[in-house]
C-alpha cells in the first residue's frame, strides 16, 4: 500500500542494484527500465537476449547482482548468466508464470526469484465471468438470431446460485472469487497447501480443498476455473478421469496454462457433450494449430492467450519492478512476490 511504499523510500540504501535485462532491446513495454529514471543506487548495465550479448569484460568487473527477465526464450540464457555471473542475487520475471524460465539450474541456484503475481488478475477475472455468462445466456444463439433477423425467445441460466470451482486458488483465483461472489455464486477453492492458510477465512470462498479434493471440486462445480501454475506436479491435473467427474452441464475455463488440462480428453468431452462447454484462453500448443478440432467446436469459446493483454499490462509490470521491488532490494527489505523455487511458483 502507499504507506508502506513511502516508508520504504525513507529507509537508507544499503546496497546497489546492478541490473542485467534478459529482454528484447526493442521491447517498448520495458521503457521504464531502459530509459528510467531508476531509483537512486540502481543501474542498468546491459540489455540482451543471449549469453553472447553479455560477453563483455566490463560487465563482469561491475559484478551484476540483479537480472530482469522478459524474453520468452530465456530459460537457457538465464542459467548461463547465473553461471557466468555468480554475483547475481535476485532474478525478477515480468510475467506471473515462471514456466518459461523454469529449469533445474535455476531452482538449484541460491538466487531469490520474484514474479509479477497479481498484475494480471483483475482482467482475467473479468474474462472468467464473461465466459460464464457466454454459456449461461447462450451468447452464440443470440448472435445467430441477430444474424438471421429472428426473434425467438428462449430460457437462460442464472449465475446466481451456481457453483464455481477454482483450481489454483491464488491471486487470479481470488480475484475471480470476488466477482463470482458479487454474482451470488458459491465458490470452492483448491490449492496445494491449505494448512494455516488465510484463504480458510476468505469471505469470498465457501470451502477450500487441498489437491486431493480435485475430484470433488470437479463434481460439484457448474463452472470450473483452471488458474493453477504449470509445474511438473500440475501438468495434466485436469485429466480424462477428472473431466469424467464433471456434470454434463459443466463449463471448463482455463486461464492458467494449456498443459494443465489433458487437451485430447477435453476435446473428447466437448465433442460428445459430456460437458457443456469450455472457455480457453490458453492451449497446449500456441498458436493453436489450424488443424485442432477446438476451432470447429461450437461449444468452445477461444481467445489467443490475450485476455490479460490490456494496453498497459506489460508496462505496468515493468513499473512494478522499477518502482516497488527495486527500492526494496536497494534497502535490504523483503521483496514482493517471492517464488517458492521448490514448488515452481
MARLO-979082 format. One record per residue: x, y, z of N, C-alpha, C in turn. Coordinates in steps of 0.05 Angstrom, whole numbers, padded with zeros to 5 digits, always signed. Last residue first. Example, Ala and Ser with C-alpha at 12.3 -4.5 7.8 and 13.67 -1.06 7.14 Angstrom:
+00257-00045+00142+00273-00021+00143+00258+00001+00157+00264-00114+00156+00246-00090+00156+00264-00066+00156
//
This chain:
+00128-00440-00162+00111-00416-00164+00111-00402-00137+00158-00486-00153+00156-00476-00181+00137-00453-00184+00172-00507-00106+00145-00513-00115+00142-00505-00144+00223-00489-00100+00219-00518-00097+00191-00526-00107+00218-00434-00104+00231-00449-00126+00226-00479-00124+00169-00393-00092+00180-00417-00080+00191-00434-00101+00179-00325-00104+00171-00351-00116+00185-00373-00100+00154-00264-00076+00174-00285-00077+00163-00311-00088+00125-00212-00078+00121-00234-00097+00144-00254-00099+00173-00164-00055+00145-00172-00060+00145-00195-00080+00228-00172-00009+00217-00167-00036+00188-00177-00038+00247-00139+00049+00235-00163+00038+00222-00156+00011+00305-00095+00041+00279-00103+00052+00268-00127+00038+00351-00069+00026+00353-00095+00040+00328-00104+00052+00346-00026-00006+00345-00021+00023+00346-00047+00039+00345-00047-00057+00366-00027-00050+00368-00023-00020+00298-00077-00054+00324-00091-00057+00346-00072-00048+00260-00037-00053+00262-00055-00030+00290-00070-00031+00266-00011-00102+00272+00004-00078+00275-00015-00053+00251-00057-00136+00278-00046-00136+00284-00030-00110+00195-00064-00126+00215-00083-00116+00243-00073-00116+00170-00014-00145+00163-00028-00120+00185-00045-00109+00191+00009-00191+00181+00026-00170+00174+00013-00144+00209-00034-00224+00225-00009-00221+00217+00006-00196+00169-00073-00222+00197-00080-00216+00212-00055-00208+00125-00042-00238+00125-00055-00212+00153-00062-00203+00139-00029-00289+00139-00008-00269+00138-00019-00241+00131-00079-00313+00158-00068-00311+00160-00046-00290+00075-00079-00308+00091-00100-00295+00120-00092-00293+00060-00036-00339+00055-00035-00311+00071-00056-00296+00075-00057-00389+00089-00034-00379+00085-00032-00349+00036-00098-00393+00064-00105-00391+00081-00081-00380-00014-00069-00394-00008-00090-00375+00021-00096-00371-00038-00030-00424-00016-00021-00406-00005-00044-00390-00079-00051-00453-00060-00034-00467-00035-00027-00451-00084-00120-00432-00093-00093-00433-00072-00076-00446-00082-00180-00438-00068-00161-00453-00082-00134-00455-00107-00223-00416-00093-00205-00397-00079-00182-00411-00126-00250-00459-00146-00238-00441-00133-00223-00418-00097-00276-00497-00094-00247-00496-00113-00234-00476-00096-00327-00522-00079-00321-00498-00074-00291-00496-00138-00319-00562-00110-00325-00568-00091-00317-00546-00197-00355-00544-00183-00330-00546-00153-00335-00548-00258-00390-00555-00229-00389-00558-00219-00360-00558-00307-00429-00530-00300-00400-00532-00270-00399-00532-00342-00483-00555-00316-00474-00545-00313-00444-00551-00383-00509-00580-00386-00504-00552-00359-00496-00539-00371-00518-00633-00389-00496-00627-00391-00489-00597-00308-00532-00657-00328-00540-00637-00345-00516-00629-00267-00516-00690-00293-00522-00702-00315-00529-00682-00221-00509-00659-00230-00487-00676-00259-00491-00685-00211-00559-00636-00222-00538-00620-00233-00514-00636-00184-00592-00671-00213-00594-00671-00226-00571-00654-00129-00563-00705-00141-00570-00680-00171-00571-00681-00106-00544-00751-00120-00569-00753-00132-00578-00727-00079-00498-00736-00104-00495-00751-00120-00521-00754-00056-00497-00668-00054-00507-00696-00080-00505-00710-00051-00439-00630-00066-00464-00633-00065-00473-00663+00017-00415-00622-00011-00412-00630-00025-00439-00634+00014-00465-00572+00006-00438-00580+00026-00428-00600-00011-00524-00545+00007-00513-00565-00003-00485-00573-00050-00522-00504-00026-00538-00500-00004-00529-00520-00076-00456-00490-00077-00482-00502-00050-00496-00498-00118-00406-00461-00091-00418-00464-00095-00446-00475-00169-00392-00457-00150-00370-00465-00122-00381-00469-00229-00422-00467-00200-00427-00466-00184-00403-00476-00284-00448-00442-00273-00422-00449-00243-00424-00445-00329-00500-00460-00303-00492-00449-00296-00464-00459-00388-00540-00443-00371-00523-00460-00345-00516-00446-00415-00584-00420-00429-00564-00435-00411-00548-00454-00391-00652-00427-00393-00627-00413-00405-00606-00431-00405-00690-00464-00402-00699-00436-00401-00675-00417-00408-00680-00518-00426-00666-00500-00427-00677-00472-00369-00700-00548-00390-00719-00541-00411-00706-00523-00335-00657-00552-00347-00668-00577-00370-00686-00571-00318-00649-00499-00334-00628-00513-00348-00640-00537-00290-00696-00490-00313-00689-00472-00331-00668-00485-00251-00692-00530-00270-00715-00530-00294-00708-00513-00224-00647-00512-00237-00647-00539-00258-00669-00540-00204-00667-00463-00223-00644-00463-00238-00643-00490-00169-00705-00481-00192-00714-00465-00213-00692-00464-00132-00672-00506-00147-00693-00522-00171-00702-00507-00113-00641-00463-00129-00629-00484-00144-00649-00501-00112-00643-00399-00108-00663-00420-00126-00654-00443-00090-00582-00372-00112-00598-00379-00103-00618-00401-00043-00556-00366-00056-00564-00342-00079-00583-00347-00025-00538-00416-00019-00566-00408-00030-00574-00381-00042-00482-00417-00055-00503-00432-00050-00531-00422-00048-00447-00355-00032-00456-00378-00045-00480-00391-00098-00410-00338-00072-00417-00327-00052-00422-00349-00149-00405-00354-00132-00381-00357-00104-00385-00346-00203-00441-00375-00174-00443-00370-00160-00417-00375-00262-00469-00355-00250-00444-00364-00220-00445-00356-00315-00512-00369-00287-00510-00361-00275-00485-00372-00380-00524-00347-00363-00508-00365-00335-00506-00353-00430-00576-00340-00407-00561-00331-00392-00547-00354-00471-00610-00350-00476-00581-00354-00453-00564-00346-00455-00659-00334-00458-00655-00363-00463-00626-00370-00405-00651-00283-00433-00652-00291-00434-00649-00322-00343-00689-00280-00359-00664-00284-00388-00670-00290-00311-00733-00279-00326-00727-00255-00346-00704-00258-00285-00733-00327-00306-00752-00324-00323-00748-00298-00244-00699-00316-00265-00689-00333-00290-00707-00331-00213-00735-00286-00225-00712-00273-00248-00700-00289-00199-00772-00326-00213-00781-00303-00227-00758-00289-00170-00739-00361-00195-00752-00370-00212-00761-00347-00148-00685-00317-00144-00709-00334-00171-00718-00345-00120-00636-00296-00147-00639-00305-00147-00661-00326-00064-00643-00294-00080-00649-00270-00110-00651-00276-00025-00635-00332-00045-00655-00337-00063-00661-00313+00019-00610-00285+00016-00616-00314-00004-00639-00317+00031-00604-00232+00004-00596-00241-00001-00602-00270+00083-00622-00224+00062-00634-00207+00034-00627-00218+00112-00591-00258+00111-00620-00264+00089-00633-00248+00070-00533-00267+00094-00547-00256+00092-00576-00264+00036-00476-00279+00045-00501-00292+00071-00510-00279-00012-00453-00230+00013-00451-00244+00020-00477-00257-00084-00453-00241-00060-00462-00227-00035-00455-00243-00135-00443-00259-00117-00420-00256-00091-00427-00241-00194-00459-00284-00167-00471-00281-00147-00448-00281-00258-00460-00261-00237-00442-00270-00210-00455-00264-00316-00489-00276-00290-00496-00265-00269-00477-00277-00383-00487-00260-00362-00474-00275-00336-00480-00261-00409-00521-00227-00422-00515-00252-00402-00502-00271-00379-00571-00185-00379-00545-00197-00395-00544-00223-00374-00621-00163-00394-00603-00151-00398-00578-00167-00334-00648-00190-00361-00659-00190-00382-00640-00180-00288-00617-00181-00298-00620-00208-00327-00630-00208-00284-00623-00125-00289-00596-00137-00300-00599-00165-00274-00678-00122-00298-00667-00110-00305-00640-00121-00224-00681-00148-00247-00695-00159-00273-00685-00148-00191-00650-00114-00197-00641-00141-00222-00655-00153-00173-00659-00063-00201-00654-00066-00209-00647-00095-00119-00661-00060-00133-00687-00060-00163-00684-00065-00103-00609-00055-00103-00621-00082-00117-00648-00083-00151-00582-00008-00124-00588-00017-00126-00603-00043-00203-00532-00012-00194-00560-00013-00164-00561-00018-00247-00488+00020-00220-00492+00008-00212-00521+00011-00309-00457+00011-00294-00480+00021-00268-00482+00006-00325-00406-00003-00342-00421+00015-00328-00446+00027-00294-00346-00009-00291-00374-00015-00306-00390+00006-00296-00294+00008-00305-00300-00020-00304-00329-00027-00275-00291+00058-00304-00288+00055-00314-00294+00027-00227-00335+00081-00234-00317+00059-00264-00315+00056-00204-00368+00117-00223-00348+00128-00231-00328+00106-00172-00398+00085-00191-00412+00101-00212-00393+00113-00135-00364+00063-00159-00369+00048-00180-00385+00063-00091-00365+00097-00111-00343+00100-00136-00348+00085-00075-00429+00125-00076-00410+00102-00097-00389+00106-00063-00473+00156-00058-00446+00167-00058-00425+00144-00061-00512+00100-00056-00512+00129-00049-00483+00137-00066-00518+00046-00087-00503+00059-00083-00502+00090-00031-00521-00012-00027-00522+00017-00048-00505+00031-00052-00520-00065-00032-00541-00056-00032-00543-00026-00123-00511-00072-00095-00502-00073-00078-00523-00061-00187-00492-00093-00169-00514-00089-00140-00504-00092-00252-00468-00072-00224-00463-00080-00207-00488-00075-00317-00453-00091-00299-00473-00080-00271-00468-00090-00371-00411-00082-00344-00413-00092-00329-00435-00076-00434-00393-00108-00420-00408-00088-00392-00414-00099-00453-00327-00131-00445-00355-00135-00433-00367-00110-00469-00274-00135-00484-00292-00118-00477-00321-00121-00437-00239-00160-00459-00250-00176-00476-00269-00160-00400-00231-00121-00417-00208-00127-00441-00217-00145-00373-00279-00124-00390-00274-00101-00409-00251-00106-00346-00271-00172-00366-00292-00171-00385-00288-00147-00310-00231-00156-00331-00224-00176-00353-00245-00175-00279-00260-00119-00292-00235-00111-00315-00228-00130-00259-00301-00151-00278-00308-00129-00293-00283-00120-00223-00274-00183-00247-00285-00195-00268-00291-00174-00185-00262-00145-00197-00240-00160-00223-00250-00173-00170-00314-00130-00183-00297-00111-00197-00274-00125-00146-00332-00178-00169-00346-00167-00184-00328-00147-00102-00298-00182-00123-00298-00203-00149-00310-00192-00075-00312-00134-00084-00285-00139-00106-00283-00160-00101-00378-00123-00080-00358-00118-00092-00330-00124-00123-00433-00126-00135-00410-00112-00113-00391-00103-00132-00477-00167-00110-00458-00165-00119-00432-00153-00192-00481-00190-00169-00499-00188-00144-00482-00190-00252-00466-00166-00227-00452-00175-00203-00470-00169-00318-00474-00183-00295-00486-00171-00270-00474-00183-00379-00444-00171-00354-00441-00186-00332-00455-00170-00447-00458-00175-00422-00463-00161-00398-00460-00180-00504-00414-00175-00487-00434-00187-00461-00437-00171-00529-00371-00151-00535-00397-00140-00518-00419-00152-00526-00333-00209-00534-00333-00181-00542-00361-00172-00527-00344-00262-00502-00349-00248-00507-00349-00217-00582-00376-00296-00571-00356-00277-00544-00364-00267-00597-00388-00365-00589-00397-00338-00579-00373-00322-00657-00377-00404-00629-00374-00399-00623-00384-00370-00705-00396-00455-00697-00394-00427-00666-00392-00424-00721-00353-00511-00712-00379-00500-00703-00375-00471-00752-00324-00569-00745-00324-00540-00738-00352-00531-00734-00299-00626-00741-00326-00616-00733-00327-00587-00731-00266-00683-00740-00261-00656-00750-00287-00644-00681-00259-00730-00701-00278-00719-00706-00272-00690-00639-00247-00767-00662-00229-00762-00686-00245-00752-00594-00277-00766-00616-00287-00782-00641-00269-00781-00562-00247-00732-00554-00250-00760-00576-00259-00778-00592-00256-00685-00589-00229-00696-00581-00230-00725-00585-00310-00679-00612-00300-00684-00611-00271-00694-00530-00314-00671-00542-00327-00694-00569-00315-00701-00525-00286-00622-00512-00276-00646-00523-00288-00672-00554-00320-00588-00563-00292-00592-00551-00280-00618-00523-00366-00591-00551-00366-00602-00560-00338-00607-00476-00349-00565-00475-00356-00594-00503-00357-00607-00496-00338-00512-00489-00316-00530-00487-00325-00559-00525-00364-00468-00523-00374-00495-00518-00352-00515-00522-00350-00416-00542-00335-00432-00542-00344-00461-00481-00384-00399-00506-00383-00384-00528-00370-00401-00438-00376-00435-00453-00401-00436-00480-00400-00421-00426-00323-00423-00427-00331-00451-00443-00357-00454-00420-00322-00368-00444-00311-00380-00448-00319-00409-00369-00346-00365-00392-00358-00351-00418-00348-00364-00339-00309-00393-00341-00336-00404-00365-00351-00391-00343-00266-00359-00354-00263-00386-00358-00291-00398-00315-00286-00316-00343-00281-00313-00357-00277-00340-00264-00289-00340-00276-00312-00329-00307-00309-00326-00252-00235-00352-00256-00255-00373-00271-00279-00363-00246-00216-00300-00268-00205-00316-00274-00225-00340-00200-00244-00286-00225-00249-00271-00249-00239-00287-00164-00220-00320-00170-00248-00324-00196-00256-00309-00163-00169-00297-00174-00172-00324-00180-00201-00331-00141-00181-00246-00168-00169-00249-00179-00172-00277-00089-00204-00253-00111-00219-00241-00138-00207-00247-00041-00186-00267-00059-00192-00289-00086-00204-00279-00009-00179-00222-00011-00157-00241-00033-00161-00261-00005-00224-00191-00025-00205-00184-00029-00183-00204+00064-00234-00200+00039-00245-00189+00020-00222-00182+00112-00228-00226+00092-00206-00228+00065-00216-00219+00165-00252-00182+00150-00251-00207+00129-00228-00206+00231-00272-00159+00205-00259-00155+00191-00257-00183+00281-00308-00126+00265-00306-00151+00238-00293-00144+00347-00306-00104+00319-00302-00098+00304-00297-00124+00396-00357-00118+00384-00331-00123+00356-00330-00112+00422-00405-00114+00415-00392-00089+00401-00365-00093+00399-00459-00158+00415-00435-00151+00405-00422-00125+00364-00498-00170+00386-00505-00153+00402-00481-00144+00330-00472-00205+00319-00480-00179+00341-00488-00160+00363-00464-00250+00352-00441-00235+00344-00449-00207+00374-00517-00264+00396-00499-00258+00386-00474-00242+00324-00539-00275+00338-00548-00252+00361-00529-00244+00278-00486-00294+00299-00506-00301+00312-00515-00275+00234-00438-00321+00238-00460-00301+00260-00479-00312+00219-00399-00355+00247-00398-00345+00254-00421-00326+00167-00409-00367+00185-00404-00389+00214-00401-00381+00141-00414-00319+00147-00439-00333+00166-00434-00356+00123-00374-00287+00152-00376-00290+00160-00401-00306+00072-00325-00291+00081-00352-00294+00111-00353-00298+00074-00269-00292+00066-00283-00268+00075-00312-00268+00131-00233-00320+00106-00248-00322+00099-00260-00295+00180-00212-00311+00159-00193-00316+00132-00207-00317+00221-00237-00258+00208-00241-00284+00184-00224-00287+00283-00227-00227+00254-00220-00228+00244-00224-00256+00332-00252-00185+00321-00253-00212+00291-00246-00210+00389-00237-00146+00360-00235-00149+00352-00236-00178+00444-00241-00145+00429-00248-00120+00399-00251-00125+00502-00251-00180+00474-00246-00182+00459-00257-00157+00555-00267-00179+00548-00245-00161+00518-00239-00161+00566-00303-00218+00558-00314-00192+00550-00292-00172+00557-00302-00280+00558-00280-00261+00548-00290-00233+00556-00351-00306+00577-00331-00314+00580-00310-00293+00511-00375-00284+00537-00388-00282+00559-00368-00287+00471-00339-00297+00476-00345-00269+00503-00358-00265+00475-00343-00353+00482-00318-00340+00487-00322-00310+00456-00395-00360+00483-00388-00369+00492-00363-00355+00403-00390-00343+00422-00408-00328+00451-00401-00335+00386-00354-00383+00385-00346-00355+00404-00364-00339+00390-00382-00432+00408-00359-00426+00409-00351-00397+00348-00422-00423+00377-00429-00425+00395-00405-00420+00300-00387-00418+00307-00409-00400+00337-00416-00400+00281-00347-00451+00302-00340-00432+00312-00364-00415+00245-00334-00492+00263-00357-00495+00287-00353-00476+00217-00287-00481+00203-00313-00479+00221-00338-00481+00245-00239-00437+00246-00252-00463+00234-00280-00461+00246-00217-00387+00220-00216-00401+00221-00230-00428+00279-00207-00326+00274-00225-00348+00246-00220-00361+00333-00179-00294+00305-00175-00300+00300-00191-00326+00379-00194-00244+00371-00200-00272+00341-00196-00275+00430-00166-00204+00402-00169-00209+00398-00175-00238+00484-00159-00199+00471-00174-00178+00441-00177-00181+00547-00154-00233+00518-00152-00234+00505-00169-00212+00604-00133-00229+00591-00152-00211+00561-00149-00211+00636-00103-00261+00616-00088-00245+00600-00107-00227+00666-00139-00289+00680-00122-00270+00661-00107-00252+00629-00159-00325+00639-00176-00303+00652-00160-00281+00626-00115-00359+00602-00124-00344+00611-00141-00320+00676-00113-00383+00668-00090-00366+00643-00097-00349+00678-00157-00415+00693-00158-00390+00684-00135-00371+00622-00186-00443+00638-00161-00442+00651-00160-00415+00575-00217-00462+00603-00225-00462+00621-00201-00464+00522-00210-00469+00533-00201-00443+00563-00208-00440+00509-00233-00516+00504-00204-00513+00516-00193-00488+00519-00287-00508+00539-00271-00523+00534-00241-00520+00472-00304-00483+00496-00302-00467+00517-00284-00481+00416-00264-00507+00432-00289-00506+00458-00283-00490+00391-00216-00505+00374-00240-00506+00389-00266-00505+00401-00154-00468+00407-00174-00488+00389-00198-00485+00429-00097-00438+00404-00110-00447+00412-00130-00468+00465-00075-00379+00464-00086-00406+00437-00098-00412+00460-00045-00331+00486-00050-00343+00485-00058-00373+00425+00002-00298+00422-00018-00318+00448-00022-00333+00427+00014-00229+00439+00020-00254+00435-00004-00273+00409+00046-00168+00404+00025-00188+00416+00034-00214+00416+00089-00135+00430+00065-00128+00427+00043-00148+00351+00115-00141+00379+00121-00134+00392+00095-00124+00310+00083-00191+00315+00092-00164+00345+00097-00159+00313+00108-00259+00314+00086-00240+00318+00098-00212+00270+00145-00304+00292+00144-00285+00290+00119-00266+00288+00096-00355+00288+00107-00329+00267+00129-00325+00296+00067-00401+00301+00096-00403+00299+00110-00376+00290+00013-00386+00310+00020-00405+00317+00050-00404+00247+00013-00350+00273+00003-00342+00295+00013-00360+00205+00036-00378+00211+00046-00351+00238+00037-00340+00207+00004-00426+00218+00032-00426+00222+00042-00398+00185-00045-00435+00207-00043-00415+00219-00015-00414+00151-00042-00477+00139-00044-00450+00160-00042-00428+00182-00044-00522+00173-00017-00512+00161-00019-00484+00235-00079-00538+00210-00083-00523+00202-00057-00510+00284-00079-00561+00264-00063-00574+00237-00065-00560+00315-00116-00534+00322-00087-00531+00301-00069-00543+00285-00167-00499+00288-00156-00526+00293-00126-00523+00324-00189-00442+00300-00179-00454+00306-00171-00483+00350-00189-00388+00349-00211-00407+00323-00207-00422+00387-00139-00362+00360-00144-00373+00361-00165-00394+00422-00132-00302+00423-00143-00329+00394-00148-00338+00440-00082-00256+00419-00098-00269+00427-00107-00297+00456-00072-00193+00469-00072-00219+00456-00092-00237+00440-00037-00139+00427-00056-00157+00440-00052-00185+00475-00030-00076+00469-00022-00103+00453-00044-00118+00452-00023-00008+00467-00037-00029+00459-00025-00056+00424+00009+00026+00446-00007+00038+00462-00023+00017+00391+00069+00037+00401+00050+00016+00425+00035+00028+00345+00078+00091+00371+00083+00078+00377+00061+00058+00275+00094+00081+00296+00078+00093+00323+00082+00078+00237+00121+00052+00251+00136+00073+00274+00120+00086+00215+00083+00020+00231+00104+00007+00247+00119+00028+00185+00053+00057+00208+00041+00044+00226+00062+00032+00145+00089+00069+00164+00082+00090+00189+00070+00078+00118+00088+00020+00130+00113+00029+00151+00107+00051+00099+00036+00020+00117+00045-00001+00132+00069+00008+00064+00037+00063+00088+00020+00065+00108+00028+00044+00026+00073+00043+00040+00079+00067+00066+00063+00069+00005+00049-00003+00020+00073-00005+00037+00079+00019+00016-00024+00000+00000+00000+00000+00017+00025+00000
//
